[in-house]
Amino acid sequence: MVNKYVSAGTKKLLLLFAIIILVLAYPLQVEAFEGSDFIKVGLRYGNSAVKQCSIASAGGLKLGTVSNEGFTETLPLPAYSELTATARDGYVELRDSNGVLISADIGVNGCLMPYEDGDFISFDGQRYRGGIMLKAGSGNTLTVINYIPLEEYLYGVVHREMNMQNPLEALKAQAVAARTFAVVSKDRHASEGFNLCATTHCQVYGGVKDEYPSTNRAVDETRGEIIRYNGEAAEIYYHKNSGGHTQNSEDVWSAYAPHLRGIPDPYSPEYPWSAVISFSSLQQKLIQAQLDPGPVESVRIGGRDSSGAVSSLIIRGEDREVQLTKSRIRAVLGSSLVRSRHFSIGEVYEGGSQPKSSVSLTLLSSGGSKNIDGSNPIYILSEKGTRQKTEVASIYLTKGSQAVKMKSTDEGTGSAGFDDSKVADGGTLTLTGLGYGHGVGMSQDGAIEMARQGMNYIDILKFYFTGIEVN
């Protein structure tokens, strides 16, 4: 028979047991990858995986395991400043400098850390913050991963993506962009056991050798800040030079993103380039992409997007016609050869929507950017202090002997000024263009110029990303 009357002390004890049971039944979910958490960066993997490597730290090492809660030490190794790792039968073993076995299996989430706080760890002579994880792969190869706090990872990224000699506000914009990219893209290499790689596929990362006071300061002064759209971390991109106009996300890839809108970019300095591709080389590139049209006979531009960038390139071969669209144009022809999609066929770039032929007027303030509509008058101030009312369309800028008419936003952009009737049919394709990169999001060259003109990193980010907040 159950006693209907339970003492207050017993009730408290029962409540405590109930809480313990609930905690055990529903373990706390650790929110991974916030600003202070760790990130796994793939240093060697896939085709670059190694058979053997050395891990070192001046003050000794410690072996442990990694989980959502962080690093847990399992074996202190203060007497060993260097160990050699080898994969054997699916396990990772560690040996000292004399070949003596220290560990026959470091475990699936095994990680080596410096024994002394503040020391760096070295992988084959290159120094890194945090620790080194090792995973055994097929063929007794090792995947090598740098396990590092997110903010310290950025120390090794910012200079590699934007030179440390650039203005601080541009470096801060780069730091926020790189942090946001890391947070949003953390699952890019999940199937390989890490978050991001150290190459241009993700973000270029060089470890301690690429840290500088100016770039570390840019990271520290923006600590934890990311770009948000409607309160959520925003998928963002950046590139070297916009060629005078950034791109809508759907015009480069496929998905529409409201914060990745193409805009006229008067801040990116001219970045001219040219490329010459023989028809035989072009055919080989198409063969590699499984798009062989047979011997190439001609190439022409099939269309342009709203920014004036080439959206379609048509290659006619002896067997069939092939059409490259959007990002596939650079991917197939070579992104370092065809540096942007702002190009013309021939030796002269004829872009009608670029800064050298037209200018859009944009006002910047701490509250963001504002395009001046062609219907709104503006005032020109003379040397004597008098002002004269005028229209945007009536203003001309001069540079040497060249006069350029300003353009209001309602005049549009698109393919005006381009002569795309030209066809390359002489055995060689010559392209001439402006800009470098996919063109989506922040132009790094433009950010640098904006900083030189006195604008801060918030101004820069809000100019290149539509409707965003930074916090």
VOLUMGU-650337 format. One line per 3 residues: number of its first residue (from 1); their letters; for each residue x, y, z of C-alpha. Coordinates in steps of 0.1 Angstrom, whole numbers, plus 5000, padded with zeros to 4 digits. Example, Ala and Ser with C-alpha at 12.3 -4.5 7.8 and 13.67 -1.06 7.14 Angstrom:
2
1) as) 5123/4955/5078 ~ 5137/4989/5071
//
This chain:
471
1) mvn) 5000/5000/5000 ~ 5014/5034/4990 ~ 5015/5061/5017
4) kyv) 4995/5091/5006 ~ 5015/5114/5027 ~ 5051/5122/5016
7) sag) 5074/5144/5036 ~ 5088/5177/5021 ~ 5123/5163/5022
10) tkk) 5112/5132/5003 ~ 5095/5153/4977 ~ 5127/5173/4972
13) lll) 5147/5141/4968 ~ 5122/5127/4943 ~ 5123/5160/4923
16) lfa) 5161/5158/4922 ~ 5159/5122/4909 ~ 5134/5133/4883
19) iii) 5157/5161/4871 ~ 5187/5137/4869 ~ 5166/5112/4849
22) lvl) 5155/5140/4825 ~ 5191/5152/4820 ~ 5203/5116/4813
25) ayp) 5174/5110/4789 ~ 5178/5143/4770 ~ 5215/5153/4770
28) lqv) 5223/5189/4765 ~ 5229/5199/4729 ~ 5261/5218/4725
31) eaf) 5257/5245/4699 ~ 5289/5240/4679 ~ 5309/5266/4660
34) egs) 5302/5298/4678 ~ 5328/5325/4678 ~ 5348/5311/4707
37) dfi) 5346/5275/4696 ~ 5371/5254/4676 ~ 5372/5247/4638
40) kvg) 5388/5217/4620 ~ 5409/5228/4590 ~ 5421/5202/4566
43) lry) 5458/5206/4558 ~ 5464/5173/4540 ~ 5436/5151/4527
46) gns) 5425/5132/4496 ~ 5453/5133/4470 ~ 5475/5154/4493
49) avk) 5472/5130/4523 ~ 5506/5118/4537 ~ 5520/5084/4546
52) qcs) 5539/5098/4576 ~ 5545/5131/4593 ~ 5562/5147/4623
55) ias) 5543/5166/4650 ~ 5563/5188/4674 ~ 5561/5214/4701
58) agg) 5590/5229/4720 ~ 5576/5223/4755 ~ 5563/5188/4749
61) lkl) 5530/5173/4737 ~ 5498/5159/4751 ~ 5475/5134/4735
64) gtv) 5437/5137/4739 ~ 5404/5134/4722 ~ 5381/5160/4706
67) sne) 5343/5163/4710 ~ 5317/5190/4709 ~ 5328/5200/4744
70) gft) 5364/5206/4732 ~ 5397/5188/4738 ~ 5401/5163/4767
73) etl) 5436/5153/4776 ~ 5442/5115/4780 ~ 5480/5112/4780
76) plp) 5505/5139/4790 ~ 5538/5137/4770 ~ 5560/5165/4784
79) ays) 5592/5147/4776 ~ 5585/5144/4739 ~ 5590/5175/4718
82) elt) 5586/5156/4685 ~ 5567/5125/4675 ~ 5562/5107/4642
85) ata) 5528/5096/4631 ~ 5521/5067/4608 ~ 5488/5050/4596
88) rdg) 5488/5013/4600 ~ 5459/4989/4593 ~ 5433/5017/4599
91) yve) 5450/5030/4631 ~ 5472/5060/4638 ~ 5503/5051/4657
94) lrd) 5529/5075/4673 ~ 5566/5068/4678 ~ 5594/5089/4693
97) sng) 5626/5099/4676 ~ 5642/5065/4684 ~ 5613/5046/4668
100) vli) 5598/5035/4702 ~ 5561/5030/4701 ~ 5542/5056/4722
103) sad) 5507/5049/4711 ~ 5494/5021/4688 ~ 5460/5039/4683
106) igv) 5452/5075/4691 ~ 5415/5069/4684 ~ 5390/5082/4658
109) ngc) 5391/5118/4673 ~ 5427/5117/4685 ~ 5445/5150/4687
112) lmp) 5479/5162/4698 ~ 5482/5195/4716 ~ 5512/5215/4729
115) yed) 5519/5205/4765 ~ 5526/5241/4775 ~ 5498/5267/4771
118) gdf) 5507/5293/4746 ~ 5531/5271/4726 ~ 5526/5264/4689
121) isf) 5524/5230/4673 ~ 5543/5221/4642 ~ 5533/5198/4614
124) dgq) 5563/5190/4592 ~ 5580/5223/4601 ~ 5550/5246/4597
127) ryr) 5537/5262/4629 ~ 5500/5263/4638 ~ 5479/5274/4668
130) ggi) 5457/5248/4685 ~ 5464/5211/4678 ~ 5468/5185/4651
133) mlk) 5443/5157/4645 ~ 5452/5127/4625 ~ 5429/5103/4608
136) ags) 5438/5070/4590 ~ 5427/5067/4554 ~ 5428/5042/4526
139) gnt) 5462/5030/4516 ~ 5476/5037/4550 ~ 5475/5075/4544
142) ltv) 5470/5102/4570 ~ 5445/5131/4568 ~ 5460/5159/4588
145) iny) 5437/5185/4604 ~ 5444/5216/4624 ~ 5420/5218/4654
148) ipl) 5420/5255/4663 ~ 5398/5282/4678 ~ 5378/5300/4651
151) eey) 5392/5335/4660 ~ 5428/5322/4658 ~ 5421/5304/4625
154) lyg) 5412/5339/4611 ~ 5447/5351/4622 ~ 5461/5328/4595
157) vvh) 5434/5337/4569 ~ 5431/5375/4566 ~ 5466/5382/4552
160) rem) 5463/5354/4527 ~ 5430/5368/4514 ~ 5439/5405/4517
163) nmq) 5475/5417/4522 ~ 5484/5429/4557 ~ 5496/5462/4543
166) npl) 5461/5474/4533 ~ 5441/5499/4554 ~ 5428/5486/4587
169) eal) 5391/5491/4579 ~ 5395/5470/4547 ~ 5412/5443/4567
172) kaq) 5384/5444/4593 ~ 5358/5440/4565 ~ 5378/5410/4553
175) ava) 5380/5396/4588 ~ 5342/5398/4592 ~ 5336/5383/4558
178) art) 5360/5355/4564 ~ 5345/5347/4598 ~ 5310/5347/4583
181) fav) 5321/5324/4555 ~ 5336/5300/4580 ~ 5305/5299/4602
184) vsk) 5281/5294/4573 ~ 5302/5270/4553 ~ 5313/5248/4583
187) drh) 5300/5216/4567 ~ 5318/5219/4533 ~ 5341/5190/4541
190) ase) 5320/5171/4567 ~ 5323/5139/4548 ~ 5361/5141/4551
193) gfn) 5362/5147/4588 ~ 5368/5184/4590 ~ 5350/5218/4584
196) lca) 5370/5238/4559 ~ 5401/5232/4538 ~ 5431/5256/4536
199) tth) 5429/5264/4499 ~ 5409/5287/4476 ~ 5381/5261/4476
202) cqv) 5372/5275/4510 ~ 5396/5302/4523 ~ 5434/5303/4520
205) ygg) 5449/5295/4554 ~ 5486/5296/4562 ~ 5489/5292/4600
208) vkd) 5513/5312/4622 ~ 5536/5322/4593 ~ 5509/5343/4578
211) eyp) 5500/5362/4610 ~ 5508/5400/4613 ~ 5500/5426/4638
214) stn) 5476/5445/4615 ~ 5456/5414/4604 ~ 5455/5401/4640
217) rav) 5442/5435/4651 ~ 5415/5434/4624 ~ 5403/5400/4638
220) det) 5405/5411/4674 ~ 5386/5444/4668 ~ 5357/5426/4651
223) rge) 5358/5395/4674 ~ 5327/5374/4670 ~ 5310/5397/4645
226) iir) 5294/5382/4614 ~ 5272/5394/4586 ~ 5235/5387/4591
229) yng) 5204/5390/4570 ~ 5171/5390/4588 ~ 5189/5380/4619
232) eaa) 5205/5349/4605 ~ 5241/5343/4595 ~ 5243/5352/4558
235) eiy) 5259/5331/4531 ~ 5285/5355/4517 ~ 5312/5356/4491
238) yhk) 5340/5379/4481 ~ 5364/5383/4451 ~ 5393/5404/4441
241) nsg) 5379/5429/4417 ~ 5343/5434/4404 ~ 5353/5449/4370
244) ght) 5330/5478/4378 ~ 5298/5459/4386 ~ 5292/5431/4411
247) qns) 5269/5401/4403 ~ 5236/5388/4413 ~ 5241/5354/4429
250) edv) 5217/5337/4405 ~ 5235/5352/4375 ~ 5267/5333/4385
253) wsa) 5253/5301/4401 ~ 5216/5293/4404 ~ 5202/5303/4438
256) yap) 5187/5338/4444 ~ 5199/5355/4476 ~ 5184/5389/4485
259) hlr) 5216/5401/4501 ~ 5238/5391/4471 ~ 5226/5417/4446
262) gip) 5247/5431/4418 ~ 5254/5468/4421 ~ 5275/5493/4401
265) dpy) 5309/5495/4418 ~ 5327/5528/4413 ~ 5354/5518/4439
268) spe) 5370/5488/4423 ~ 5400/5502/4403 ~ 5402/5491/4367
271) ypw) 5417/5456/4364 ~ 5423/5449/4327 ~ 5432/5415/4315
274) sav) 5434/5396/4282 ~ 5436/5360/4273 ~ 5445/5341/4241
277) isf) 5433/5305/4236 ~ 5440/5285/4205 ~ 5411/5265/4191
280) ssl) 5430/5232/4197 ~ 5436/5242/4233 ~ 5399/5252/4237
283) qqk) 5388/5218/4224 ~ 5410/5200/4249 ~ 5394/5221/4277
286) liq) 5360/5211/4264 ~ 5370/5174/4262 ~ 5381/5175/4298
289) aql) 5347/5189/4307 ~ 5331/5161/4287 ~ 5317/5187/4262
292) dpg) 5337/5178/4230 ~ 5322/5196/4200 ~ 5348/5182/4177
295) pve) 5374/5206/4161 ~ 5364/5241/4171 ~ 5353/5263/4142
298) svr) 5340/5295/4159 ~ 5332/5312/4192 ~ 5307/5339/4199
301) igg) 5290/5356/4229 ~ 5254/5344/4232 ~ 5242/5368/4259
304) rds) 5249/5390/4289 ~ 5233/5394/4322 ~ 5220/5426/4338
307) sga) 5255/5437/4349 ~ 5269/5434/4314 ~ 5288/5402/4322
310) vss) 5288/5374/4297 ~ 5261/5349/4305 ~ 5265/5326/4275
313) lii) 5295/5316/4253 ~ 5287/5295/4223 ~ 5314/5273/4207
316) rge) 5306/5257/4174 ~ 5325/5226/4165 ~ 5327/5203/4135
319) dre) 5304/5179/4153 ~ 5281/5200/4173 ~ 5275/5233/4191
322) vql) 5283/5237/4228 ~ 5271/5265/4251 ~ 5288/5275/4283
325) tks) 5267/5295/4308 ~ 5273/5315/4339 ~ 5302/5302/4362
328) rir) 5308/5273/4338 ~ 5325/5297/4314 ~ 5354/5304/4337
331) avl) 5354/5269/4352 ~ 5359/5253/4318 ~ 5382/5278/4302
334) gss) 5402/5284/4333 ~ 5395/5309/4361 ~ 5431/5322/4362
337) lvr) 5431/5327/4324 ~ 5396/5341/4319 ~ 5397/5363/4350
340) srh) 5361/5375/4350 ~ 5330/5373/4328 ~ 5332/5410/4320
343) fsi) 5348/5405/4286 ~ 5345/5410/4249 ~ 5358/5390/4220
346) gev) 5388/5408/4204 ~ 5416/5430/4216 ~ 5394/5459/4230
349) yeg) 5369/5456/4259 ~ 5338/5475/4249 ~ 5319/5474/4281
352) gsq) 5291/5500/4281 ~ 5282/5495/4317 ~ 5317/5498/4332
355) pks) 5333/5528/4350 ~ 5353/5539/4320 ~ 5322/5545/4299
358) svs) 5295/5554/4326 ~ 5293/5562/4363 ~ 5266/5556/4388
361) ltl) 5265/5581/4417 ~ 5262/5567/4452 ~ 5262/5585/4485
364) lss) 5277/5568/4515 ~ 5270/5575/4552 ~ 5272/5556/4585
367) ggs) 5236/5546/4578 ~ 5245/5528/4546 ~ 5245/5536/4509
370) kni) 5220/5554/4488 ~ 5218/5556/4450 ~ 5208/5590/4437
373) dgs) 5177/5586/4415 ~ 5179/5605/4382 ~ 5147/5624/4390
376) npi) 5163/5640/4421 ~ 5183/5672/4417 ~ 5217/5676/4433
379) yil) 5237/5708/4439 ~ 5272/5716/4427 ~ 5292/5738/4450
382) sek) 5316/5763/4434 ~ 5349/5776/4448 ~ 5332/5807/4460
385) gtr) 5307/5788/4480 ~ 5277/5793/4457 ~ 5256/5763/4447
388) qkt) 5239/5754/4414 ~ 5210/5730/4411 ~ 5216/5704/4384
391) eva) 5205/5669/4374 ~ 5226/5637/4376 ~ 5223/5632/4339
394) siy) 5238/5666/4332 ~ 5271/5660/4351 ~ 5303/5651/4333
397) ltk) 5336/5640/4349 ~ 5368/5646/4331 ~ 5401/5627/4332
400) gsq) 5428/5642/4310 ~ 5412/5645/4276 ~ 5384/5621/4283
403) avk) 5349/5632/4294 ~ 5325/5607/4310 ~ 5288/5614/4315
406) mks) 5273/5603/4348 ~ 5244/5579/4347 ~ 5214/5578/4370
409) tde) 5203/5544/4382 ~ 5171/5544/4361 ~ 5191/5544/4329
412) gtg) 5199/5507/4334 ~ 5230/5487/4327 ~ 5229/5454/4309
415) sag) 5247/5449/4276 ~ 5245/5485/4263 ~ 5277/5495/4245
418) fdd) 5287/5459/4237 ~ 5291/5447/4201 ~ 5286/5410/4205
421) skv) 5282/5403/4168 ~ 5319/5396/4167 ~ 5328/5360/4160
424) adg) 5362/5344/4166 ~ 5367/5320/4137 ~ 5404/5323/4128
427) gtl) 5418/5294/4149 ~ 5423/5316/4180 ~ 5400/5331/4207
430) tlt) 5411/5365/4221 ~ 5393/5378/4251 ~ 5397/5412/4267
433) glg) 5381/5421/4300 ~ 5380/5438/4334 ~ 5379/5424/4369
436) ygh) 5390/5392/4386 ~ 5368/5367/4403 ~ 5332/5355/4403
439) gvg) 5319/5390/4411 ~ 5295/5381/4439 ~ 5295/5400/4471
442) msq) 5325/5421/4483 ~ 5352/5433/4459 ~ 5384/5432/4479
445) dga) 5400/5459/4457 ~ 5369/5480/4461 ~ 5369/5476/4499
448) iem) 5405/5487/4500 ~ 5397/5519/4480 ~ 5367/5526/4502
451) arq) 5389/5524/4533 ~ 5415/5547/4517 ~ 5386/5572/4512
454) gmn) 5378/5571/4549 ~ 5349/5547/4551 ~ 5348/5521/4578
457) yid) 5343/5484/4576 ~ 5306/5486/4583 ~ 5302/5511/4554
460) ilk) 5321/5487/4532 ~ 5301/5456/4541 ~ 5267/5473/4538
463) fyf) 5277/5487/4504 ~ 5285/5453/4490 ~ 5259/5432/4508
466) tgi) 5223/5444/4505 ~ 5201/5448/4536 ~ 5226/5432/4560
469) evn) 5236/5439/4596 ~ 5269/5432/4613 ~ 5269/5420/4648
//
